[in-house]
Amino acid sequence: MAETEQPSGSSHEDGKSPSHVSYNFIVPKKEISMVPDMGKWKRSQAYADYMGFILTLNEGVKGKKLTCEYQVSETVEKLLNVLVTLDRWIDETPPVDQPSRFGNKAYRTWYAKLDQEAESLITAVLPLDRQDAAPEIALYLKESVGNSTRIDYGTGHEAAFAAFLYCLCKVAALHPDDQLAIVFKVFDKYLRVMRKLQKTYRMEPAGSQGVWGLDDFQFLPFIWGSAQLIDHPTLEPRHFVDEKVVNEYHQENMFLECIKFINEMKTGPFAEHSNQLWNISDVPSWSKVNQGLIRMYKAECLEKFPVIQHFKFGSLLSIQPVKP
């Protein structure tokens, strides 16, 4: 990403207020079935809107701690309740005894409950005049928690949750004032639930590149977490490989929360099990880390066919080309 790149895509300011725009809501479906289709994705309104949303949130969290003060709206509270429900279902669905160490089949029971309840959970979050959007938006929630056949989870599932949040903004369930709460409350709680899923059911990393990938499961919290650390008075990129620093500051920052989880889950020298992150610790400033991670996210996640072939498109995230 160039140093001057600005958030693009649609916003609440471009024309009509979202609550007055009319949509023909549809259940999203796959549109990218072959490698040559990737051009269609990169030219699509969905790509522009999704990336614009990620960059807008990135700008919003720059220099801010997880513990800072921000507005928590009624919709944000309702979303947190949805995530608390998913968390409770994990407790109610313990792992089963099975020969295989990974991919515990109890996950499928947990997922079936979400599959059945997702629409009603999301209907409760939506404004009264947008209840008809529930089937379209609920699909992204179902796509965001992993794959029930393979019992795996990866950055494509994480992207589905960001798409879910974008759709809630598009139908004006969430508003520009909710930006910090979207990242620091809702997305942070989502990460905690996903970590619990990964640990409880020993989920496989979807399409993991092993030591050559940034992380087995997540990417966005590294982007937004590095933005949080821009202009930090004491912490530099070289510090995050120091476990004492991570333990002291992780409650303030998403990036360090991710590092703490890696330290808990992996053994051996950090440079060996997380080589890409180790390399990032050599970058001189957090703003350069942030820019590099955005470039890497586009190249390693959004421009990779194995990830995007699973992405689904509807009326809110459209495969149609960006309007000139």
N, C-alpha and C positions, 0 to 999 in steps of 0.2 A: 504494500500500500504506500503510495506517495505520501510524503510528509504533510501535504496540504489536503489530502483527501477528506471530503466532508460526508456526513451521512446523506444517503440518497434514498430514493423510494418515496412512498406516499407518507403523508403526515396528516394530522388533524387539521392543519391549516390550509391544505390545498383544495380550496373550493368548498363544497358542501360539508356541513357538520356530519360526521359518520352516522349519527342517529337518524338523519333525514335522507340518507342515500338508500335507494331500494335495491335489494339483491334477490336473485332467485337462488336460494340456498340449495346445494346439492351435496350428496355424500361424496367426498373426495375420492379420486381414483388415480392409479398409476398412469403416467403418460410417457415415461422414459424407459423404453423396453430394449433399446439397442444403443451401443456406444455413439453412433452418429446422431442420436436424439439429444445428446448433451448440449449441442449448439442451441437447440430449441429451449432448453432449460436456462442457459446463460443469457438468452435474449428475452426471457419471459418477464412478465410483470411480477410473478412470484419471486424470482431471484432478486429483482430490484427492491421489492418491498421487504423481503426477508433480510437482505444485507443491510438495507437502510435502518431497519428496526434494531439489528445487532449493534450498528455503529451509533445510533441515537442513544441507546442504553449505555454504550461505552463512554460517550461524551458525558452523560449524566452522572456516572459514578466516579469520574476522575477526581482523585485526591480525597475521596470520602471513605470513612470507616464504616464497617457493618454496624457499629454501635452508635452511629450518628443519629440525630433526630430527623424524622420525616413523617409525612402524613400516612396513616393507614386507613384506607376507605372501607366501606362496608363490603364492597366487592372483593377487596383483598382479604378481608376476614373470612368471607365465604370460600374463597379459593384455599386458604389455609385449612379450613374445615374439611374440604375435599381431600387434601393431602393427609390430614390427621386420620381420616377414614381409611385411606389406602394403607397407612402405617398400622392402624389397628387390625386390619385384615391380615397383615403379615403375622402379628401375634396370634391371631385366631387360626392360622394355617401353618403349623409347625412342619419342618422338613420331615420327609418320610425316610425310613431305612431302605437303602438300595445299594447294590454292588458298586455303582459308579460314584466316584467322589464328587464329580462336577455335575452341574445341571440337575439339581434336585427336582423330581417330578411334582412335588407339592406346589411348585411355582405355577403349574398349569391350573391347579385348583384356584389359587389366588387370582390368576389372570382371568379365569372364567367368571369370577365374581365381578371384576371390573368391566368385563365385556358386557355383562348383563345390566350393570347399574350405571354405566358411564353417562348415558343420555339423561337420566333423571338427576344425577349429580350435577351435570352442567346446566340443565334447565333451571335449577335452584340458584345458579350464579347469574344467569342472564336477566337483563331488564325485561319487563313484561311484554314490551313491543318487539322483542327479539327472540322470543321462545322458539320460534321456528328455525332458528340457527343451530339449535342443540345437536341435531344429528351430524351436521357438518363439522362443528367445533369439537364435539365429543370424540370424533374419530382420531383427531390429533392427540388427544389425551391417551387414548388406547394404544396409539403407535409409540408413545413416549416412554413406555415402561419396559421395553424389551420384547423379544420374540418368543411366543409360547411354544412354537414347534422346536426351535433350536435351543431354547432357554439361554439366550445370549442378550447382551446389551452393548451398545456402542454409540458413537457420535451421531449416527443417523437417528437414533431414538431420542437423544438429547435435542437434536434439531427439531424433531416433531414437537417437543415441549415448548421450544422457543416459538414455533409456528402456532401452537395452541394459544400462547400468550399474545402473539401478534393478532390473531383472529379476534380475541376478546377486546383488544384495542380498536380493531377495525369496526366492530359493531357497537363501540362506545360503552361496553361494560366496564372497561378500564379507560382511564383518562391520562393526559400528559402529567397531571399532578401525582399520578401513581408510579412514575418512573423508578424512583429509588426503592419503593416497596416491592415493585415487580422483581427487581434483582435481589435486594437484601432480605426480603421476607419470603416471597413466593418461590423464586428460583432457588434460594438457599435451602428452604424446607424441602423442595423437590430433590435436591442433591442428597439431603440426609435420608430421605425415603429410598432413593436409588441405591445409596451405599448399604442400607439395611437389606434391601432386596439382594444385592450382589453378594453380601456376606451370608445371609440366611440360606439362600438357595444355590450358593456357589455358582453363580451365573458365569458363563464363558464370555470373554471379550469378543464382541462382533467385529470380525475383520481386523483383529489386532495385528499391529506390525511388530509386536514384541518390544525389544529394547529400542527399536528404531522409530517407534511411535512416541508422540508426546506423552500419552497416558493410555492405559488400557480402555478406559471408559468415557472420560469427559474431555471437553476442549474449552467450551465457553467460559467456565469459571476462571480459567487461566488468563483469557483475554480480559474479562472484566476485573479480575483480581489484580492484574498488572496495571490496569488503568487506575485502580484505587491507590496504588503505590506511587504514582507519578508525583514527583516533588516531595516525597516523604522526607522528613528532616534527618532521619538516621538510617533507615533501611535501604540498602542498595541490592541489586540483583545477586551479588556474590554472597549475601547473607542467608539466602533461603536454603542453602545446603547445610546450614548449621542447625542441628536439631533443637538446641537451646533457644535460638531465636524463633524458630517455628512454634515451639511450645509457649513462648511468651506472647506472641502476637497473633496466633491463628484466629482468635475470636474476633479480631478486627478486620480480617481480610480473607477473601475467597481463595486467592492464589495459595496462601499459606495453609488454609484448611485442606486444600487438595494435597499439598505436600505432606501434611500430617497424616492424611489417610494412606498415602503411598508408604510412608515410614512404618505405619502400623501393619500394612498388608504384605510388605516385601522385606526380604532379608538380604544381607550382603552389602557391599559398597554401593552407595547411591550412583556413582559414575557408571557402574555396570548394569544395574537394573533399570535406570532411568537416564540413559545416555543423552537423549535430546534435551531434557531439562537441565542436566549437568552442563551442557554446552551453553544454555541460556544464561547460566550463572556468570558467564564471562562477559556478557553484554554490559556496556558501561552505564546505561541509564534505563529506567523503567519505561520512558516514552519510546525508546528504541525497541525494548522487549515487546511492548504493546503493538507497535507497528509491525514488527516481525511476526508476531502471533496472528495478527489479522491476515497478513499475506499467506501464512502457513495454513490457516483455517480454510481460506479459499482454495488453495492448491491441494491440500490433503483431505479435505472433507467435501466441500461444495463442488469441486471439479472432478471428483472421483466417481466413475460410473457405479462401482459396487455399493456406494453409499446412496447415490441419488436415484438409482433404479427403484428403490423402495419408497421414495417420497411421493406423497399424494397431493393432487391438485383439485381445487373446487372453485367456488365463486369468490372466495375471500383471498385465496392464494392461487392466482390464475396462471395457466400455462400460456395464455395469449401473450403475443409480443408486447413489449413496452410501447405505449402510445407515443408517437413522436411529439 
